[in-house]
Amino acid sequence: FTNYQSGDSLHLSELRIVLLGYRGGSGKSSAGNTILGREAFDLKTTAQCVKRQGEVAGRQVTVIDTPGWWKNLPVERTPELVKQEILLSVSLCPPGPHTFLLVISVGFLYTEEDRRAVEEHLTLLCETVWSHTIVLFTRGDCLGDTTIEQHIESEGEALKWLVDKCGNRYHILNNENRGDVTQVTELLEKIEEMVAGNRGGHFEIKRELLEKIEVWRRKKEDKAKELCMRVKKQREIHRTFIGEFSVHGLFFKLLGRNKSTRQL
């Protein structure tokens, strides 16, 4: 792990983490569960950011899980909703995240298309995001006797470029061995070391981008309210219809009985 400008680390009482990565197999949500030490995140694909908190190794830790992008597709192929949720993640842990954990499974081959997809999606947040990013490798159990350094070297230039872009900051997690608290403690210490290298600062988003996020959030809330009202109205119509149908049904039933009585 690299030495930073300050050469020091610090112990933070609070840590704010955003998980980023591709959907379907990166181990992103599982990593969040391993960090928090419980089943905090649903492992099903999510369309929205999910925020969870807990105390970990004497720190109050906030973890934001974001919707993933398709592993090797360019950013223009990613739905607008997913891109907006990635931006929104920053505002869910004010005043801003200490780190972005870029989650990658060692169980998959890492290609140039994967690298390009990561670069394009992270750049949505602005260029300074890289100085706050750590590559978090999952599926450490797949490595066997191979070290993570050997894995990075053997995967080729695409992965080496990415690790270098993140200041040679990386960590390996075994999501199958959550009983090993040391792997989480070491990750938190690496985050604190990175924060020290950033002079104790967290990620700050540009004002224009923040305004864009606020507009998106308001629109999202308005749409949610509108949908709620629409569903409520449909339920009322449904109840009225069922009520009228029941009254008519009773009327025809009684009418049928009257006819039968007359015939007798």
Secondary structure, 3 states (H helix, E strand, C coil): CCCCCCCCCCCCCEEEEEEEEECCCCCHHHHHHHHHCCCCCCCCCCCCCEEEEEEECCEEEEEEECCCECCCCCHHHCCHHHHHHHHHHHHCCCCCCCEEEEEEECCCCCCHHHHHHHHHHHHCCCHHHHHHEEEEEECHHHHCCCCHHHHHHHHCHHHHHHHHHCCCCEEECCCCCCCCHHHHHHHHHHHHHHHHHCCCCCCCCCHHHHHHHHHHHHHHHHHHHHHHHHHHHHHHHHHHHHHHHHHHHHHHHHHHHHHHHHHC
